[in-house]
Amino acid sequence: MSSRVFQSVIVQMKDATDRMIGVIDSDGNVISCSDTAMIGEKWSDAVIKLNSAPDSIVIVDKKTFKPLSSWSSYFDYAVFTDGDDEAARSLCIMAYVALNGAKTYYEEKHDKGTFVKNIITDNILPGDIYIRAKELHFATDVQRAVFLIRQIGRADVAAVDVLQNMFTDKQQDFVLSINETDIAIVKQVPANVESAELFKIAQSVEDTLKAELFIKTAIGIGTIANHLRELADAYKEAQVAIEVGKVFDTEKSILSYENLGIGRLIYQLPTTLCEIFLSEVFKKNSIDSLDQETLFTINKFFENNLNVSETSRKLFVHRNTLVYRLEKIKKLTGLDLREFDHAIIFKVALMVKKYLVSRENRLI
């Protein structure tokens, strides 16, 4: 953010009042002021008080301060006026409105972080992406990965600051607050980066937030974007990865869009089509007729690659007992899980049922 933007507004306001008006940065340095002799001074006491009340008007050393809006949980800039009376408070609020408007306009026009956020949230026209990228000297055709971090249960505004400390290259990596629970990370990556490397980055993010803020997260990873215009798609893929993971991979906290498999396809199907599929597969009895013990046996059989001996060993039952259970399932459903084609149909059916249940729960 350029101090010249603030100074130009303050100069225009100077003729309307005899009170001093200025702006300090997050370190307490006076970067703009109607009394130019004050520029360069440092007020550390004001920083401490402003950070303890980031949205409030505070008074320090007979000066009134109000932080300008920021994506961070701490202030980036604060406007101040001379005095601690009601007139100083009113002037501070008016200066805040004027300077905050100038800051927002400047960021929308020049700030790369805002630019990237507008791309991934589809708040910019495709044709404008090239124009704005040229204005910002922003590389358009480098590879970038998009991570979506969703805070589960309890959200902490400090998560953005923690992640910004992890990704310090603000020209290439962007940590963007999307809403109360979601944070997007857009990171430039080397050509031909392996998916394992992206998983390591996500794992590092998860471990850091858990260690420092005790936050539980779900992290979605989109496919690599080779161009700026592909960032929005990569962000949507990261969203889908989290949503599909909630349904089919409930034990995983890090999910890649590329590894969602058939779950990604099922998630995009209309519920009516899913219901028709289940009714066609289970002509004899509904899937709901299977009890929990039977479903547990089926899932173990799938986990052990349809191997009867290995499954019976894991279930601590005799091989003949498992064969009996599989025969019982065949009589109930008409599907013999020992046959590969039948097993595939049954596996897909279980996933479809899981998807329908998740949709019902979402509507409740």
C-alpha positions, 0 to 999 in steps of 0.5 A: 500500500502506497503512503502517497495514496493516504497523503493525497487524501489527507492534503485534501482534508487539511483545509477543512480542519485545524486538527492534525490527521495522519496514518500509522502502519502496523509497526506504529510508524507515521507514514502520512500526516497533515503535519509532514514533520511528524512523518517517520515518528514511531508510536509503539504504544498505539500499536499495542492498544490497537491490536488489543481492540482491532475494530474499536476507536482507541485513545493514546497520548491524547490522540484518537485512533481507528484501524482501517479495514483489514483481512488480518486479525491485526490492523495494517493501518490506522488513521489518527487525529489530534485530541481525545474529545468528541470533536476528535472522535468525529473527525477520526471517523470521517477521516476513516471513511475517506481513507478507507475508501481510498485504501479499498480502491487502491487495493482493488486496482493494485493489490495482487492478493485482491486480484487473485481472490477476485479470480478464484471467486469469479468476481472478475470478467475473463477479459479483465484478467489479462488487463489487470495482470498486465497492470500488476506485472503479474505472471499469467502462465506459471503453474499454481496450486490451490488449497482450500483450508476449511476450519471444522468445529471451531474457527479462529481468525488468527489462522490467516496470520499463522498461514501468512507466516508460513507462506512469506513470499507475497509476490508468488504465494497468496493466503486469502480469507474467503469467509469465517471458516474457509481460507484459500492458499494459491501457491506458485509451484515448479513445473511437473510438481508431484502430487506427493509434494502438494500433499506434504504442503497440505500436511504441513498446513494441517499440522501447523494450525493444529499445533498453534491454534488447536484447529481441526481442518479439512483441506481440499487440493485442486488440480494444478492451474497452468494459467491464471484463468484456470485458478477459478476451476482449481478452487472449485475443484478444491471445494468439491474435494472437501465436499466429496470427502465428507461423504465418501472419505470421512476419515481423511482430512486432506483430499485431492480432486485428482484422487476422488475416483468414482466418488466425484462422479456420483457426487455430480449425479441427480438424486432421482437417477441415484434412486433409480439405480438402487431400485434396479440393483436391489430388485429382491430387497432394498439395501436398507434390509442389510443389517450393520453386521452384514454391511461391516462384513461387506466392507471388510471383504472389499478392503481385502480385495475380495479375498475370502481367506484374508477377510475371514482372518481379519474378521476372526471367523472361520472361512466357512462362516464368511462363505455362509454370510456371502451366500446369505447376501447373495440370496438377499440381493441377488449379487455374489460378491465373489464375482468381480462384476457383482462386487463392482456393482455392489460397491458403487451401490453402497457409495450411491446410498451413502451419497443419498443419506448425506443429501438427506442430512443436509436438507434436515 
